[in-house]
Amino acid sequence: MTASKGLEGVVATQSAISSIIDDTLTYVGYDIDDLANNASFEEVVYLLWHQRLPKADELAELKQQLADNMSVPQEVLNHFKTYDIQSVHPMAALRTAVSMLGLFDEEAEEMNPEANYRKAIRLQAKISTVVTAFARIRKGEEPVSPKSDLSYAANFLYMLSGNMPEDIEVEAFNKALVLHADHELNASTFTARVAVATLSDVYSGLTAAIGALKGPLHGGANEQVMKMLTEIGSVDKVDEVINEKLANKEKIMGFGHRVYRKGDPRAKHLREMSQKLTEIRGEEKWYDMSVRIEEIVTGQKNLPPNVDFYSASVYHSLNIDHDLFTPIFAVSRTSGWLAHILEQYSNNRLIRPRAEYIGPDMQKYVPVEER
Ligand SMILES: CC(C)(COP(=O)(O)OP(=O)(O)OC[C@H]1O[C@@H](n2cnc3c(N)ncnc32)[C@H](O)[C@@H]1OP(=O)(O)O)[C@@H](O)C(=O)NCCC(=O)NCCS
């Protein structure tokens, strides 16, 4: 038995949800470019969960179901006040809050497909309320109730700021949600599938996935990109800082990918939105710095930017706190995680790979006083 480090190249499951072939990403056979340019996030949620696009009445029904399920038990909101909220990372708070939501769901342990689908709707609806409520409570503000006539993207921005978002902001945020919704067997999706393949419940799968997304090699990269941009500070400092990082063999966050070789097809959409939004805000420096970093890293290392690189300056331009970037990734990816969880349940087998043993050979037990 020989291990593939990081399971590189291992095909671990069949899936009808999304695919990456020759650097083209599709959701259920629809090119991500097509969806990013045309689809609402709600349509994508339906597509991932049903493997087809919704008809008008089906889309209206899903929107209504999401709107009806956005409120979060007061106990979950209150728990944000039981610890030092300023020192807690929002991803850690989200991980706990999602697990806690399960305690208030009477169907949490129901395993039939209908109950699991209802839980999917509840989780997708509630996760944006949880993230925005956390963000407001830590600023000493009251959570804002969602408006049932707003889209998922508009509602998130509204609940976060308490103000009605501009159209361009909703367009950018919707696009970001569409682009992050699913990504084949990425680390957090695999984690979710492993958890529920034991026939554990949906909340356990989601909680495990959030934990996996949190790391800087996965969803945590977008926050690290903004940290890097902030530290660099201005375009004229980019060359010096990036060249030094590369010389020190440091990883540049937001670049590289396990699966894509020529480039991540999602990055160009976020790059375009970053250019537009930073210009509107009069803060072009974030885009200009990003472009210069891309030139250097691509030129020297032949590593193209991934989805996290330009999403950083997009979210910053939407006035979103930097440590909320990864929770927003989670809000979107919840749709993909849930699609994979439902798919796993529908054709389940325990996921249990093997390890290549590299420890010592057979040893004899020695009593503690003789060691
Ligand atoms: C995404 C990522 C984890 C993929 O990892 P992987 O497939 O295991 O690739 P490796 O980490 O083994 O990298 C392969 C080589 O490319 C280099 N490399 C990969 N990403 C790099 C980056 N962002 N900056 C600089 N060098 C990088 C590695 O140092 C390594 O070089 P070496 O062979 O000389 O040691 C990795 O590219 C990375 O850490 N990127 C930064 C974090 C990030 O943006 N994550 C979000 C992904 S959507």
Ligand as a Chemical Component Dictionary entry (heavy atoms), coordinates in Angstrom:
data_LIG
# 
_chem_comp.id                   LIG 
_chem_comp.type                 NON-POLYMER 
_chem_comp.pdbx_formal_charge   0 
_chem_comp.three_letter_code    LIG 
# 
loop_
_chem_comp_atom.comp_id 
_chem_comp_atom.atom_id 
_chem_comp_atom.alt_atom_id 
_chem_comp_atom.type_symbol 
_chem_comp_atom.charge 
_chem_comp_atom.model_Cartn_x 
_chem_comp_atom.model_Cartn_y 
_chem_comp_atom.model_Cartn_z 
_chem_comp_atom.pdbx_ordinal 
LIG C1  C1  C 0 -4.019 25.767 -2.867 1  
LIG C2  C2  C 0 -2.810 24.992 -2.356 2  
LIG C3  C3  C 0 -3.054 24.590 -0.895 3  
LIG C4  C4  C 0 -2.645 23.728 -3.210 4  
LIG O1  O1  O 0 -1.679 22.985 -2.575 5  
LIG P1  P1  P 0 -0.945 21.690 -3.202 6  
LIG O2  O2  O 0 -1.666 21.183 -4.378 7  
LIG O3  O3  O 0 -0.733 20.773 -2.069 8  
LIG O4  O4  O 0 0.408  22.294 -3.723 9  
LIG P2  P2  P 0 1.728  22.454 -2.876 10 
LIG O5  O5  O 0 1.465  23.239 -1.631 11 
LIG O6  O6  O 0 2.339  21.109 -2.724 12 
LIG O7  O7  O 0 2.567  23.353 -3.859 13 
LIG C5  C5  C 0 3.310  22.853 -4.990 14 
LIG C6  C6  C 0 4.478  23.795 -5.235 15 
LIG O8  O8  O 0 3.986  25.096 -5.600 16 
LIG C7  C7  C 0 4.363  26.058 -4.628 17 
LIG N1  N1  N 0 3.207  26.883 -4.321 18 
LIG C8  C8  C 0 1.922  26.467 -4.300 19 
LIG N2  N2  N 0 1.120  27.495 -3.962 20 
LIG C9  C9  C 0 1.909  28.541 -3.789 21 
LIG C10 C10 C 0 1.665  29.880 -3.430 22 
LIG N3  N3  N 0 0.416  30.299 -3.191 23 
LIG N4  N4  N 0 2.711  30.727 -3.343 24 
LIG C11 C11 C 0 3.967  30.296 -3.589 25 
LIG N5  N5  N 0 4.258  29.042 -3.926 26 
LIG C12 C12 C 0 3.245  28.175 -4.011 27 
LIG C13 C13 C 0 4.740  25.264 -3.379 28 
LIG O9  O9  O 0 5.626  25.962 -2.555 29 
LIG C14 C14 C 0 5.335  24.039 -4.000 30 
LIG O10 O10 O 0 6.621  24.341 -4.445 31 
LIG P3  P3  P 0 7.820  23.263 -4.313 32 
LIG O11 O11 O 0 7.394  22.103 -5.147 33 
LIG O12 O12 O 0 9.001  24.004 -4.797 34 
LIG O13 O13 O 0 7.875  22.914 -2.844 35 
LIG C15 C15 C 0 -1.538 25.850 -2.445 36 
LIG O14 O14 O 0 -1.373 26.302 -3.788 37 
LIG C16 C16 C 0 -1.555 27.024 -1.489 38 
LIG O15 O15 O 0 -1.165 26.850 -0.332 39 
LIG N6  N6  N 0 -2.017 28.226 -1.934 40 
LIG C17 C17 C 0 -2.144 29.344 -1.043 41 
LIG C18 C18 C 0 -3.409 29.222 -0.196 42 
LIG C19 C19 C 0 -4.650 29.459 -1.005 43 
LIG O16 O16 O 0 -4.759 30.398 -1.771 44 
LIG N7  N7  N 0 -5.641 28.585 -0.791 45 
LIG C20 C20 C 0 -6.940 28.706 -1.431 46 
LIG C21 C21 C 0 -7.161 27.631 -2.437 47 
LIG S1  S1  S 0 -8.640 27.913 -3.347 48 
# 
loop_
_chem_comp_bond.comp_id 
_chem_comp_bond.atom_id_1 
_chem_comp_bond.atom_id_2 
_chem_comp_bond.value_order 
_chem_comp_bond.pdbx_ordinal 
LIG C1  C2  SING 1  
LIG C2  C3  SING 2  
LIG C2  C4  SING 3  
LIG C2  C15 SING 4  
LIG C4  O1  SING 5  
LIG O1  P1  SING 6  
LIG P1  O2  DOUB 7  
LIG P1  O3  SING 8  
LIG P1  O4  SING 9  
LIG O4  P2  SING 10 
LIG P2  O5  DOUB 11 
LIG P2  O6  SING 12 
LIG P2  O7  SING 13 
LIG O7  C5  SING 14 
LIG C5  C6  SING 15 
LIG C6  O8  SING 16 
LIG C6  C14 SING 17 
LIG O8  C7  SING 18 
LIG C7  N1  SING 19 
LIG C7  C13 SING 20 
LIG N1  C8  SING 21 
LIG N1  C12 SING 22 
LIG C8  N2  DOUB 23 
LIG N2  C9  SING 24 
LIG C9  C10 SING 25 
LIG C9  C12 DOUB 26 
LIG C10 N3  SING 27 
LIG C10 N4  DOUB 28 
LIG N4  C11 SING 29 
LIG C11 N5  DOUB 30 
LIG N5  C12 SING 31 
LIG C13 O9  SING 32 
LIG C13 C14 SING 33 
LIG C14 O10 SING 34 
LIG O10 P3  SING 35 
LIG P3  O11 DOUB 36 
LIG P3  O12 SING 37 
LIG P3  O13 SING 38 
LIG C15 O14 SING 39 
LIG C15 C16 SING 40 
LIG C16 O15 DOUB 41 
LIG C16 N6  SING 42 
LIG N6  C17 SING 43 
LIG C17 C18 SING 44 
LIG C18 C19 SING 45 
LIG C19 O16 DOUB 46 
LIG C19 N7  SING 47 
LIG N7  C20 SING 48 
LIG C20 C21 SING 49 
LIG C21 S1  SING 50 
# 
